[in-house]
């Protein structure tokens, strides 16, 4: 059995797990982090980071296609799909190596395998290079995250049927693809593959793409994607999927209408499920909610004393930056460094083109809640910087409290939206009003001027519209 006692054993090495381990190391604690595959977890190795490398390749190719708009003539441009994919893996490997270095720097013991809680306080490694080791833990933090949801009976083979994980190591670019699910993962892969020449069918069961976003954002992305040539089927179910040796056949069902579709490949992007396989023995029974996520209190502690959880494993929002925040808060709290906080305000980002970023409530939600609110809106087509760099698509939209000008929600679609949103997140966290945003001098010409103009437009004071 275990012969070393750790102040904290972290199970999972993704954005929640590695952040928790490093933070505990910074506090001078004896820490071990167990990861089933490689430091960085799904986000760094099979999600956020490699997918952004792929998206940058698509953006670069798209930019070259429009080089003539700037008076730059480029001929015979070709895409080496294998190199595109290989670069994304190189980026992930480099970043994973960086996390491993940070473990050493902060004296975190890094172990490879499946962490299994035998009884509260004892963690066994049941697979991998460190299989058979037992760790005694004063405190345990579960950060095992989520994995892609699959369709029962539909085998994921990595060629005809893929999840995002298999899609990130495609050896050959498909000529055609059906992407089932138009959330963030679905629309990002749709943009990437369509831009590089794959015939792309984007299918969403709900009535619009990116359905968690403000309806105006969804409509704008829908228009943009159609212009790009992506075939969108919203309010549509997929039935009778038949996987063959060379293609996949299915039926698209919208109301009473059934349309056959045959493609090379299917990508499932229909959400995630909690990753708890092999995690707990029969003697360890923390409370789960009805969707399979661990229930935690305001200190991130599960129903079991000294067993904590953070990140995707405790439920939505399934975002890496939220997971990191939760993990650091949990560690600060469990070791008495500071009072932990639960997540209430966070940005959501989607990295297709045009990019999408949002924080707070939508106009739809404000109406449903019966709030007294105003809307501020500014199009990038009126931004000198956006037009100069040939990125006039999209807009900034604010949902504001009518009485005080408090920012209730902010929604951006357009170039660098994911970089711009932080100003509004900081404003909301600091209770800065739209009037104060308007009164802040923004450098000219910049994309960020649109943030101030959107605030001004709520009072019909925007200069450039």
Long-range contacts (C-beta under 8 A, 24 or more apart in sequence): 1-122, 1-134, 1-136, 2-122, 2-134, 2-135, 2-136, 3-136, 4-135, 4-136, 5-30, 5-136, 5-137, 5-138, 6-30, 6-31, 6-32, 6-109, 6-135, 6-136, 6-137, 6-138, 7-31, 7-138, 7-139, 7-335, 8-32, 8-137, 8-138, 8-139, 8-140, 8-141, 8-331, 8-334, 9-33, 9-34, 9-115, 9-123, 9-135, 9-137, 9-139, 9-140, 9-141, 10-34, 10-140, 10-141, 10-143, 11-115, 11-117, 11-123, 11-140, 11-141, 11-142, 11-143, 11-144, 11-279, 12-36, 12-41, 12-115, 12-142, 12-143, 12-144, 12-145, 12-311, 12-313, 13-38, 13-39, 13-40, 13-41, 13-99, 13-110, 13-143, 14-40, 14-41, 14-42, 14-43, 14-44, 14-143, 14-145, 14-311, 14-312, 14-320, 14-323, 15-40, 15-41, 15-43, 15-44, 15-311, 15-320, 15-321, 15-323, 15-324, 15-327, 16-143, 16-145, 16-310, 16-311, 16-312, 16-313, 16-323, 16-324, 16-326, 16-327, 17-41, 17-141, 17-143, 17-144, 17-311, 17-327, 18-99, 18-102, 18-103, 19-323, 19-324, 19-327, 19-328, 20-141, 20-143, 20-310, 20-327, 20-328, 20-330, 20-331, 21-103, 21-106, 21-108, 22-102, 22-103, 22-106, 22-108, 23-327, 23-328, 23-331, 23-332, 24-108, 24-331, 24-335, 25-103, 25-106, 25-107, 25-108, 26-106, 27-331, 27-335, 27-337, 29-335, 31-106, 31-107, 31-108, 31-109, 32-108, 32-109, 32-110, 32-111, 32-135, 32-137, 33-103, 33-108, 33-109, 33-110, 33-111, 34-111, 34-112, 34-113, 34-114, 34-115, 34-123, 34-125, 34-130, 34-135, 35-110, 35-111, 35-112, 36-112, 36-113, 36-114, 36-115, 36-127, 36-128, 37-112, 38-96, 38-112, 39-96, 39-99, 39-100, 39-103, 39-110, 40-92, 40-95, 40-96, 40-99, 41-145, 42-145, 42-146, 42-147, 42-165, 43-320, 43-323, 44-92, 44-95, 44-96, 44-99, 45-92, 45-96, 46-92, 46-164, 46-165, 46-168, 47-164, 47-320, 48-320, 49-91, 49-92, 49-95, 50-88, 50-89, 50-91, 50-92, 50-168, 51-88, 51-164, 51-168, 51-185, 51-188, 51-189, 51-192, 51-351, 52-351, 53-87, 53-88, 53-91, 53-92, 54-84, 54-85, 54-88, 54-168, 54-192, 55-188, 55-191, 55-192, 55-351, 55-352, 55-353, 57-84, 57-87, 57-88, 57-192, 57-196, 58-191, 58-192, 58-195, 58-196, 58-353, 59-195, 59-353, 61-195, 61-196, 62-195, 62-353, 66-390, 69-390, 70-390, 79-196, 79-197, 81-170, 81-172, 81-173, 81-196, 82-171, 84-196, 85-168, 85-169, 85-170, 85-171, 88-168, 89-169, 111-135, 114-278, 114-279, 115-144, 115-279, 116-278, 116-279, 116-280, 116-281, 117-142, 117-279, 117-280, 117-281, 117-284, 117-307, 118-281, 118-283, 118-284, 119-281, 119-283, 119-284, 120-284, 120-304, 120-305, 120-306, 120-307, 121-306, 126-278, 127-278, 137-306, 138-306, 139-306, 139-307, 139-308, 139-334, 140-306, 140-307, 140-308, 141-300, 141-307, 141-308, 141-309, 141-310, 141-327, 141-330, 141-331, 141-334, 142-279, 142-294, 142-302, 142-307, 142-308, 142-309, 142-310, 142-313, 143-309, 143-310, 143-311, 143-313, 143-323, 143-327, 144-274, 144-275, 144-276, 144-279, 144-313, 145-275, 145-311, 145-312, 145-313, 145-323, 146-272, 146-273, 146-274, 146-275, 146-312, 146-313, 146-318, 147-272, 147-273, 147-275, 148-268, 148-269, 148-271, 148-272, 148-273, 149-268, 149-270, 149-271, 149-272, 149-273, 150-268, 151-180, 151-241, 151-268, 151-270, 154-241, 154-243, 154-268, 155-243, 156-268, 157-243, 159-265, 160-243, 160-244, 160-247, 160-248, 160-264, 160-265, 160-266, 161-243, 161-248, 161-265, 161-266, 161-268, 162-265, 162-266, 162-267, 162-268, 163-267, 163-268, 163-269, 164-189, 164-267, 164-269, 167-267, 173-197, 173-198, 174-198, 174-263, 174-264, 174-265, 175-199, 175-264, 176-200, 176-201, 176-263, 176-264, 176-265, 177-201, 177-263, 177-264, 177-265, 177-266, 177-267, 178-203, 178-238, 178-248, 178-250, 178-261, 178-263, 178-265, 178-266, 178-267, 179-203, 179-266, 179-267, 179-269, 180-238, 180-266, 180-267, 180-268, 180-269, 180-270, 181-205, 181-268, 181-269, 181-270, 181-271, 182-208, 182-209, 182-210, 182-211, 182-232, 182-234, 182-269, 183-210, 183-211, 183-212, 183-269, 183-271, 184-210, 184-348, 184-349, 184-350, 184-351, 185-269, 186-267, 186-269, 187-221, 187-225, 187-350, 187-352, 188-350, 188-351, 188-352, 189-267, 189-269, 190-225, 190-230, 190-352, 191-225, 191-228, 191-230, 191-352, 191-353, 192-352, 194-225, 194-228, 194-229, 194-230, 195-228, 195-353, 199-231, 199-263, 200-229, 200-230, 200-231, 201-230, 201-231, 201-233, 201-261, 201-263, 202-230, 202-231, 202-232, 202-233, 203-233, 203-236, 203-238, 203-252, 204-232, 204-233, 204-234, 204-235, 204-236, 205-235, 205-236, 205-237, 206-234, 206-235, 207-234, 207-235, 208-234, 209-234, 210-350, 210-356, 212-348, 213-348, 213-350, 213-356, 213-358, 213-362, 213-411, 214-358, 214-362, 214-363, 214-364, 214-397, 214-409, 214-411, 215-362, 215-363, 215-364, 216-363, 216-395, 216-397, 216-411, 217-356, 217-358, 217-397, 217-411, 217-413, 220-354, 220-393, 220-394, 220-395, 220-413, 221-352, 221-354, 221-356, 221-413, 224-353, 224-354, 224-393, 241-266, 272-312, 272-318, 274-312, 274-313, 275-312, 275-313, 276-313, 289-315, 291-315, 298-340, 298-342, 299-330, 299-333, 299-334, 299-340, 300-326, 300-329, 300-330, 300-333, 300-334, 300-340, 301-334, 308-334, 317-343, 317-346, 317-348, 319-346, 319-348, 321-346, 321-347, 322-346, 345-425, 345-428, 345-429, 346-425, 347-418, 347-421, 347-422, 347-425, 349-417, 349-418, 349-421, 350-418, 351-418, 354-391, 354-393, 354-394, 354-413, 354-414, 354-415, 354-417, 355-412, 355-413, 355-414, 355-415, 355-416, 355-417, 355-418, 356-412, 356-413, 356-417, 356-418, 357-411, 357-412, 357-417, 357-418, 357-420, 357-421, 358-409, 358-410, 358-411, 358-412, 358-421, 359-409, 359-410, 359-421, 359-424, 359-425, 359-428, 360-399, 360-407, 360-408, 360-409, 360-410, 360-424, 360-428, 361-399, 361-408, 361-409, 362-399, 362-409, 362-411, 363-397, 363-399, 363-409, 365-409, 366-399, 366-408, 366-409, 371-401, 371-408, 372-401, 372-402, 372-403, 373-399, 373-400, 373-401, 373-402, 373-408, 374-400, 374-401, 374-402, 374-458, 375-399, 375-400, 375-458, 376-400, 376-434, 376-454, 376-455, 376-456, 376-457, 376-458, 377-454, 377-457, 378-450, 378-453, 378-454, 378-457, 378-462, 378-464, 378-465, 379-465, 380-414, 380-415, 380-447, 380-450, 382-453, 382-464, 382-465, 383-445, 383-447, 383-449, 383-450, 383-453, 383-464, 384-444, 384-445, 384-449, 384-464, 385-444, 385-445, 385-446, 385-447, 385-449, 386-414, 386-415, 386-447, 386-450, 388-445, 389-415, 391-415, 395-450, 395-454, 396-420, 396-450, 396-451, 396-453, 396-454, 397-454, 398-424, 398-434, 398-454, 398-455, 398-458, 400-434, 400-458, 404-433, 405-433, 405-434, 405-435, 405-458, 406-431, 406-433, 406-434, 407-432, 407-433, 407-434, 407-437, 414-447, 414-450, 415-447, 416-447, 420-447, 420-448, 420-450, 420-451, 423-448, 423-451, 424-451, 434-458, 435-459
